[in-house]
Amino acid sequence: MDNRCVIAEIGGHRFDWGSRTYVMGIVNVTPDSFSGDGLGDDRDAAVAQGLRMAAEGADILDVGGESTRPGHVPISAAEEIARTEEVVKRLSEQSSVAVSIDTYKLEVAEAAVAAGATIINDVWGLVRSPGLADLASRHKCALVVMHNQEGTDYAGDLMAEVKRFLRASVAAATAAGVRRAHIIVDPGIGFGKTANQNWEVMRRLEELRELGQPVLIGTSRKSFVGKLLDLPVSARLEGTAATVTAAILRGADVVRVHDVQEMMRVVRVADRMK
């Protein structure tokens, strides 16, 4: 056990960091998700998927309305709200698990929090929308801050740069009043990194313990797994399972996945090993 073993009460949900691994199910209300699971603007399908994931054991449902795949076409905040607000509201009302909004836009997060989201998942670690920290503080939401950058060039050691970025994000969040137990760090697998750099982050994941925060990892169906195995998105389940296991054994507290039922089994075994 380490200094992350504290209890966080987030929107009526208890997270006992360090006691077990929590599972975040991905609900993509997008037409262009890299993983092929985007549901477009079919809100009924998105809610049904989220409820199924909750029934399968997910602890968090992460609702996203804009693709972050390489080459994605950005959308307006208004369109992102139109895709996500109703889904967040219905999942918050109909499920018994925490609901997260996957966005870096303040307006989208505000609408989602008003609709019932209790976690804000920011893929830009407060760089593009620093106001997300104040929003999380005022509403006692949890905040996921992810490492990200344009391009894959690093001036120095890769993990040193990732940790520097995340330390700054955590400092900005705490300065805004967000509780330390409510701040989750994500090294950003697949964001601003080559395939080899992703593998390096995975190998050195334990270094993130230095930050003293819960760690989230999202490797599900990603291209670095596909490139290694020479497999399309639809055939990356086993590769994802291997990365989830490795991440848990290296200290991950939350794993963000598409295939909740299968990954719940992986998590139970990896947690028992750990």
NUGU-510875 format. One line per 2 residues: number of its first residue (from 1); their letters; for each residue x, y, z of C-alpha. Coordinates in Angstrom, 1 decimal, padded with zeros to 4 digits. Example, Ala and Ser with C-alpha at 12.3 -4.5 7.8 and 13.67 -1.06 7.14 Angstrom:
1> as> 012.3/-004.5/007.8 ~ 013.7/-001.1/007.1
This chain:
1> md> 000.0/000.0/000.0 ~ 001.2/003.5/-000.7
3> nr> 000.0/007.1/-000.2 ~ -002.8/006.7/-002.7
5> cv> -004.7/004.5/-000.3 ~ -007.3/007.1/000.7
7> ia> -011.0/007.1/000.4 ~ -012.7/009.6/-002.0
9> ei> -016.4/010.2/-001.9 ~ -017.4/011.3/-005.4
11> gg> -021.0/012.2/-006.1 ~ -022.2/009.6/-003.5
13> hr> -019.8/006.9/-004.8 ~ -016.9/005.6/-002.7
15> fd> -013.5/005.1/-004.3 ~ -011.0/003.4/-002.0
17> wg> -007.8/004.1/-003.9 ~ -005.2/001.4/-003.6
19> sr> -007.7/-001.3/-002.5 ~ -008.6/-002.6/-006.0
21> ty> -008.7/-001.6/-009.6 ~ -011.8/000.4/-010.8
23> vm> -013.2/-000.1/-014.3 ~ -014.3/002.8/-016.5
25> gi> -016.6/001.9/-019.4 ~ -016.4/003.9/-022.6
27> vn> -019.6/005.3/-024.1 ~ -018.8/007.0/-027.4
29> vt> -021.6/009.2/-028.7 ~ -019.6/009.9/-031.9
31> pd> -019.8/008.8/-035.5 ~ -016.0/008.5/-035.9
33> sf> -014.5/006.7/-032.9 ~ -011.2/005.1/-033.7
35> sg> -012.4/001.9/-032.0 ~ -015.4/001.4/-034.3
37> dg> -017.8/001.6/-031.3 ~ -019.1/005.2/-032.0
39> lg> -022.9/005.4/-031.7 ~ -023.3/008.7/-033.6
41> dd> -026.3/010.6/-032.3 ~ -028.3/007.5/-031.2
43> rd> -028.8/008.5/-027.6 ~ -031.0/005.5/-026.8
45> aa> -028.2/003.2/-028.0 ~ -025.7/005.1/-025.9
47> va> -027.8/004.8/-022.8 ~ -028.5/001.1/-023.4
49> qg> -024.7/000.5/-023.8 ~ -023.9/002.4/-020.6
51> lr> -026.6/000.5/-018.6 ~ -025.2/-002.8/-020.0
53> ma> -021.7/-001.8/-018.9 ~ -022.9/-000.9/-015.5
55> ae> -024.6/-004.3/-015.2 ~ -021.4/-006.0/-016.3
57> ga> -019.5/-004.3/-013.4 ~ -018.2/-001.0/-014.6
59> di> -017.6/001.5/-011.7 ~ -017.6/004.6/-014.0
61> ld> -019.3/005.3/-017.4 ~ -017.3/007.8/-019.4
63> vg> -019.4/009.6/-022.0 ~ -017.7/011.3/-024.9
65> ge> -019.1/013.3/-027.8 ~ -016.0/014.2/-029.8
67> st> -013.5/011.8/-031.2 ~ -009.9/012.2/-030.2
69> rp> -008.5/009.8/-032.8 ~ -005.6/011.1/-035.0
71> gh> -007.0/013.2/-037.8 ~ -010.4/013.7/-036.1
73> vp> -012.5/016.7/-037.2 ~ -013.2/019.0/-034.2
75> is> -016.8/019.9/-033.4 ~ -018.3/022.8/-031.7
77> aa> -019.2/022.8/-028.0 ~ -022.9/023.1/-028.9
79> ee> -022.8/020.0/-031.0 ~ -020.8/018.1/-028.3
81> ia> -023.4/019.1/-025.7 ~ -026.2/018.0/-028.0
83> rt> -024.6/014.6/-028.2 ~ -023.8/014.1/-024.6
85> ee> -026.0/016.0/-022.2 ~ -029.1/013.8/-022.5
87> vv> -027.0/010.6/-022.3 ~ -025.2/011.8/-019.1
89> kr> -028.6/012.8/-017.5 ~ -030.3/009.5/-018.3
91> ls> -027.3/007.4/-017.2 ~ -027.0/009.4/-014.0
93> eq> -030.6/008.8/-013.3 ~ -030.9/005.2/-014.4
95> ss> -027.6/003.6/-013.3 ~ -026.0/003.2/-009.8
97> va> -022.5/004.1/-010.9 ~ -020.5/007.3/-011.4
99> vs> -020.8/009.1/-014.7 ~ -017.9/010.9/-016.3
101> id> -017.8/013.4/-019.1 ~ -014.9/013.0/-021.5
103> ty> -014.2/016.6/-022.7 ~ -011.6/019.4/-022.6
105> kl> -014.2/022.1/-023.2 ~ -015.6/024.0/-020.2
107> ev> -019.0/024.6/-021.7 ~ -019.5/020.9/-022.3
109> ae> -018.3/020.0/-018.9 ~ -020.6/022.6/-017.3
111> aa> -023.7/021.1/-019.1 ~ -022.7/017.5/-018.2
113> va> -022.1/018.4/-014.5 ~ -025.5/020.1/-014.4
115> ag> -026.9/016.8/-016.0 ~ -025.4/014.7/-013.3
117> at> -021.8/013.9/-014.2 ~ -019.5/013.7/-011.1
119> ii> -016.2/013.2/-013.0 ~ -014.5/015.4/-015.6
121> nd> -012.0/013.6/-017.9 ~ -009.8/016.2/-019.5
123> vw> -007.5/014.8/-022.2 ~ -005.6/018.1/-022.2
125> gl> -004.8/018.2/-018.5 ~ -006.2/021.7/-017.9
127> vr> -003.9/023.2/-020.6 ~ -006.7/024.2/-023.0
129> sp> -009.5/024.9/-020.4 ~ -008.0/025.8/-017.0
131> gl> -011.5/026.6/-015.8 ~ -012.3/022.9/-015.5
133> ad> -010.4/022.9/-012.2 ~ -012.7/025.6/-010.7
135> la> -015.8/023.7/-012.0 ~ -014.6/020.5/-010.4
137> sr> -013.8/022.3/-007.2 ~ -017.2/024.0/-006.9
139> hk> -019.2/020.9/-007.6 ~ -016.9/018.5/-005.7
141> ca> -016.3/016.5/-008.9 ~ -013.3/014.2/-009.5
143> lv> -010.9/015.4/-012.3 ~ -008.9/013.2/-014.6
145> vm> -005.9/015.1/-016.0 ~ -004.1/013.5/-018.9
147> hn> -000.7/014.1/-020.4 ~ -001.0/015.3/-024.0
149> qe> 000.9/017.3/-026.5 ~ 001.1/018.2/-030.2
151> gt> 003.6/015.9/-031.9 ~ 005.9/013.2/-030.5
153> dy> 009.2/015.1/-030.0 ~ 010.5/015.3/-026.4
155> ag> 013.3/017.5/-025.3 ~ 014.5/015.1/-022.6
157> dl> 013.5/011.8/-021.0 ~ 010.0/010.8/-021.9
159> ma> 008.7/009.9/-018.5 ~ 010.3/012.9/-016.9
161> ev> 008.4/015.1/-019.3 ~ 005.1/013.2/-018.7
163> kr> 005.6/013.6/-014.9 ~ 006.5/017.3/-015.2
165> fl> 003.3/017.9/-017.2 ~ 001.1/016.0/-014.8
167> ra> 002.7/017.6/-011.7 ~ 001.7/021.0/-013.2
169> sv> -001.8/019.8/-013.9 ~ -002.2/018.5/-010.3
171> aa> -000.8/021.7/-008.9 ~ -003.3/023.7/-011.0
173> at> -006.2/021.6/-009.8 ~ -005.3/021.8/-006.1
175> aa> -004.8/025.6/-006.4 ~ -008.4/025.8/-007.6
177> gv> -009.5/023.8/-004.6 ~ -009.9/020.3/-006.0
179> rr> -009.2/017.7/-003.3 ~ -006.0/015.6/-003.9
181> ah> -008.1/012.4/-003.6 ~ -010.3/013.7/-006.4
183> ii> -007.4/014.2/-008.9 ~ -006.6/011.2/-011.1
185> vd> -003.6/011.3/-013.4 ~ -003.4/009.6/-016.9
187> pg> -000.1/009.4/-018.8 ~ -002.0/009.6/-022.1
189> ig> -001.3/006.3/-024.0 ~ -001.8/007.1/-027.7
191> fg> -001.7/010.9/-027.3 ~ 001.5/012.7/-028.4
193> kt> 003.4/009.5/-028.5 ~ 004.7/007.0/-031.0
195> an> 004.0/003.3/-030.6 ~ 007.5/002.8/-029.1
197> qn> 006.9/005.7/-026.7 ~ 003.6/004.2/-025.6
199> we> 005.4/000.9/-024.8 ~ 008.1/002.9/-022.8
201> vm> 005.4/004.5/-020.7 ~ 003.8/001.2/-020.1
203> rr> 007.1/-000.3/-019.0 ~ 007.8/002.6/-016.6
205> le> 004.3/003.1/-015.3 ~ 005.4/002.6/-011.7
207> el> 007.2/005.9/-011.9 ~ 003.9/007.7/-011.7
209> re> 003.6/006.6/-008.1 ~ 005.9/009.5/-007.4
211> lg> 003.0/011.9/-008.0 ~ 001.0/010.4/-005.1
213> qp> -002.2/010.3/-007.2 ~ -004.5/007.6/-008.4
215> vl> -003.5/006.5/-011.9 ~ -005.8/005.9/-014.9
217> ig> -004.7/003.9/-018.0 ~ -006.5/003.7/-021.3
219> ts> -005.0/001.2/-023.7 ~ -008.2/-000.4/-025.0
221> rk> -008.0/-001.4/-028.7 ~ -005.3/001.2/-029.3
223> sf> -003.1/001.3/-032.3 ~ 000.2/000.5/-030.5
225> vg> -001.4/-002.9/-029.7 ~ -002.7/-003.3/-033.2
227> kl> 000.7/-002.5/-034.7 ~ 002.5/-005.0/-032.6
229> ld> 000.1/-007.8/-033.4 ~ -000.7/-006.6/-036.9
231> lp> -004.4/-006.8/-036.1 ~ -007.4/-004.5/-036.8
233> vs> -009.4/-002.8/-034.0 ~ -011.9/-005.6/-033.9
235> ar> -009.3/-008.2/-033.0 ~ -007.4/-006.5/-030.2
237> le> -009.2/-007.9/-027.2 ~ -006.4/-010.2/-026.1
239> gt> -003.7/-007.5/-026.6 ~ -005.8/-005.1/-024.6
241> aa> -006.2/-007.7/-021.8 ~ -002.4/-008.1/-021.7
243> tv> -001.9/-004.3/-021.3 ~ -004.6/-004.0/-018.7
245> ta> -002.9/-006.8/-016.7 ~ 000.5/-005.2/-017.0
247> ai> -000.9/-001.8/-016.0 ~ -002.6/-003.1/-012.9
249> lr> 000.6/-004.9/-011.8 ~ 002.5/-001.6/-012.3
251> ga> 000.1/000.4/-010.2 ~ -002.9/001.5/-012.2
253> dv> -006.0/002.3/-010.2 ~ -008.5/002.8/-013.0
255> vr> -008.6/001.1/-016.4 ~ -010.6/002.7/-019.2
257> vh> -012.0/000.0/-021.5 ~ -014.5/-000.8/-024.3
259> dv> -015.1/-004.4/-023.4 ~ -016.3/-004.3/-019.8
261> qe> -017.5/-007.8/-019.3 ~ -014.2/-009.4/-020.6
263> mm> -012.0/-006.8/-018.9 ~ -013.8/-007.2/-015.5
265> rv> -012.5/-010.8/-015.6 ~ -009.0/-009.7/-016.4
267> vr> -009.1/-007.1/-013.6 ~ -010.2/-009.7/-011.0
269> va> -007.4/-012.0/-011.9 ~ -004.8/-009.2/-012.0
271> dr> -006.0/-007.7/-008.7 ~ -005.7/-011.2/-007.1
273> mk> -002.1/-011.5/-008.4 ~ -001.3/-008.1/-007.1
